[in-house]
Amino acid sequence: MTLHAGIWTAPAPTALELLAPARDADAGIAAIDHGADAVYIGGPAFGARAAAGNSLDDIARLTAYAHRFNARVFLALNTLFTNEELPLARKLAFELADAGADVLILQDMGLLEGPLPDIELHASTQCDIRTPEKAAFLESVGFSQLVLARELSLPEIAAVRAKLQHARIEFFVHGALCVSYSGQCWMSQALTGRSANRGECSQLCRLPYDVYTEAGTELAKSKHVLSLKDNDQSANLEALIDAGVSSFKIEGRLKGAAYVKNVTAFYRRKLDEIIARRPELSRTSQGDSVFTFEPAPEKVFNRGQTDYFVHGRQYDQPYELAELESPKHAGEPAAVAEEVLPGRIIVKSLPDVTFANGDGLTYLADDEEIRGIAVNRAEPVLNK
């Protein structure tokens, strides 16, 4: 944990932190309004999402708003640097601290070789923290919060917790999953020259592939075998708390404000229900959030749900981690098509489903890809 003037400044282990993504300052403010205790965002450069950079002025605007509610702002400075970039990254670290940032999220240990601002340091998911020994090492060199690998089980998380003295454990509870260990995927760099560790992943895992055995037997034709379903730990939050997790991270720095509002509000309610039952727990920010909608993550972008390996690898179960048909958001099942006619489609609605003009529908096309159509006019069919 980072030491400031002789005082450990990170929240106590029993204080639960809901950490939401922010593509920009407005999304970060929306996240705080909908219950986030902290938000993580990219600055002008060196973030692991190259398409989600923000100016120092916008960072200052976000931090000023967040600090009104004792919420914190984490700055992602988590790419790997060239030797020439290290001085620039170090300069940016001081500028981000001056803009009010509370935390720097780092991957490249080269930054520790020289001066840094008096600010908390968090170890990025790109650090690939899978063992208690690695976690303890990162704590020993000054990191106050560690994002553990998403592949760990509850006992493995607890083993890391037992090895740490002060550092808090951060864990992804919702959003996209990578088929490789974070920080250890070189597929994009090898095939396209765009490095995921430089914030430029070309997402080759979301493409369709043909899969054959060594003998030439076809196992899959044009299927998205590397495209994992989305992470959903909403049913495991209390078990994660008991294993030692205190920061609950939502993935999605490229997602829009609607996604951030919906998912943040959903997990805010979940955590508040646990805190209400367990007086030894608290939240790290202040204030109450009032929602004008019913939070429902299935209503925004998702690729299906999996809780991944939190309960261990289920080798005796059918393979269900990948969403084979498409990496896109298919939506909820709504109807079965009965007849396709020029200019209209006759469908049989599923129970409790109604259609209205302007609705958007998706379907699996002949090329095995998800396509979309808009409903110009919805009307009942007589005698059906």
C-alpha positions, 0 to 999 in steps of 0.5 A, spaced: 500 500 500 502 507 498 504 510 504 502 518 505 506 522 510 506 516 515 498 514 514 495 508 509 490 512 505 486 507 502 480 504 504 479 499 510 479 492 507 471 492 510 469 498 505 467 495 499 468 499 493 464 499 486 469 501 481 465 503 474 468 504 467 468 511 464 470 512 457 469 520 458 468 525 463 461 525 462 460 517 463 464 518 469 459 523 472 454 518 470 457 512 473 458 516 480 450 519 480 448 511 479 452 509 485 459 508 483 464 509 489 470 510 484 471 510 476 477 509 472 478 513 466 484 514 461 488 520 460 491 523 454 496 517 453 498 511 455 492 507 457 490 500 455 484 503 451 487 507 445 480 509 443 478 512 450 483 518 451 481 524 455 484 531 456 487 533 463 481 539 463 476 533 462 480 529 468 480 535 472 472 536 471 471 529 473 475 529 479 472 535 482 465 532 481 467 525 484 470 528 490 464 532 492 461 525 494 468 522 497 468 518 490 475 517 487 478 517 480 483 512 477 487 514 471 489 508 467 497 509 465 497 501 464 500 500 457 508 498 456 512 503 455 518 504 450 525 507 453 523 514 449 516 514 452 518 513 460 520 520 461 513 522 457 509 517 462 512 520 468 511 527 466 504 525 465 503 521 471 505 528 475 500 532 471 494 527 472 496 528 480 495 535 479 488 534 475 486 531 482 487 523 480 487 519 486 490 513 483 495 511 477 493 504 474 500 501 472 502 495 468 510 497 466 514 497 472 519 501 469 515 507 472 517 505 479 525 506 477 524 514 478 520 519 481 512 519 481 507 523 484 505 522 492 499 518 489 496 511 490 499 506 485 494 500 483 497 494 479 493 493 473 489 487 470 495 487 465 500 485 470 497 478 470 496 477 478 495 469 479 499 467 485 500 469 492 507 470 491 506 475 485 501 479 489 505 479 495 511 482 491 507 487 488 505 490 495 512 490 497 514 495 491 508 500 493 502 497 490 496 498 494 490 495 490 491 489 485 487 487 480 487 479 480 486 475 474 479 473 472 481 466 471 482 465 479 477 461 483 474 463 490 480 459 494 485 462 490 483 469 491 483 467 498 490 464 498 492 471 495 488 475 501 492 471 506 498 473 503 497 480 503 498 485 509 495 491 507 493 491 499 486 491 497 484 486 492 480 488 486 476 483 481 472 484 475 465 482 476 462 484 470 463 485 462 467 482 457 472 477 458 479 475 454 480 468 452 487 469 454 490 472 460 490 479 461 497 482 459 499 475 456 495 475 449 500 477 443 495 474 438 494 481 435 501 483 435 503 477 432 498 477 426 496 485 425 502 489 429 497 492 433 499 490 441 494 489 446 499 491 451 499 498 447 492 499 448 491 497 440 488 490 440 485 488 434 480 483 437 482 477 433 478 473 438 471 475 436 472 473 429 469 466 426 474 460 425 474 453 422 476 448 427 479 441 425 482 436 429 489 434 427 486 428 422 482 433 419 475 432 422 471 438 422 469 440 429 466 447 428 465 451 421 465 459 422 464 459 429 466 464 434 470 459 438 475 464 442 469 469 443 467 468 450 461 470 453 461 476 458 463 476 465 457 476 470 459 475 478 452 478 480 450 471 484 457 471 487 458 477 490 458 475 497 462 469 496 467 474 493 467 478 499 468 473 504 474 470 499 477 477 500 475 482 494 473 489 496 473 492 490 468 490 485 470 492 478 465 493 471 469 492 465 467 497 459 471 503 458 469 503 451 462 502 452 457 508 452 453 512 458 447 507 458 451 501 459 455 504 465 448 507 468 445 501 467 450 496 470 453 501 475 446 501 478 445 494 478 451 492 482 450 498 487 443 495 489 446 488 490 452 491 494 447 495 498 443 489 500 449 485 502 452 491 506 445 492 509 445 485 512 452 485 514 454 491 519 461 490 519 461 492 511 461 499 508 461 503 502 467 507 500 463 513 498 458 518 500 451 519 498 445 516 495 443 514 488 436 515 485 434 511 479 429 513 474 429 506 471 429 499 473 436 496 472 437 490 468 444 489 465 441 484 460 437 490 456 444 493 454 450 490 450 452 483 452 454 477 449 451 472 454 453 471 461 458 466 465 461 466 472 467 463 468 472 460 473 470 463 480 467 456 482 473 452 479 474 449 472 468 444 470 472 439 466 466 434 466 461 440 464 459 441 456 463 447 454 459 453 455 464 459 456 464 461 448 458 465 445 459 461 438 454 464 434 456 471 434 460 476 438 455 482 438 449 483 442 443 479 440 438 481 445 433 477 449 429 472 445 422 475 443 419 471 437 419 465 432 418 467 425 413 463 422 413 467 415 417 471 411 413 475 406 415 481 401 415 487 406 413 484 412 414 478 417 409 474 421 412 472 427 409 468 433 411 472 440 413 469 446 409 470 452 409 477 455 412 480 449 409 485 445 412 489 439 411 497 438 413 501 432 420 503 432 423 497 436 429 494 434 430 486 432 436 481 431 436 475 427 441 470 425 442 470 418 444 465 413 451 467 413 451 465 421 452 473 423 447 477 427 443 482 423 438 487 425 432 490 423 427 496 425 420 495 426 416 500 421 409 498 423 407 493 428 400 490 428 397 484 430 395 478 425 387 476 425 386 470 428 393 469 431 
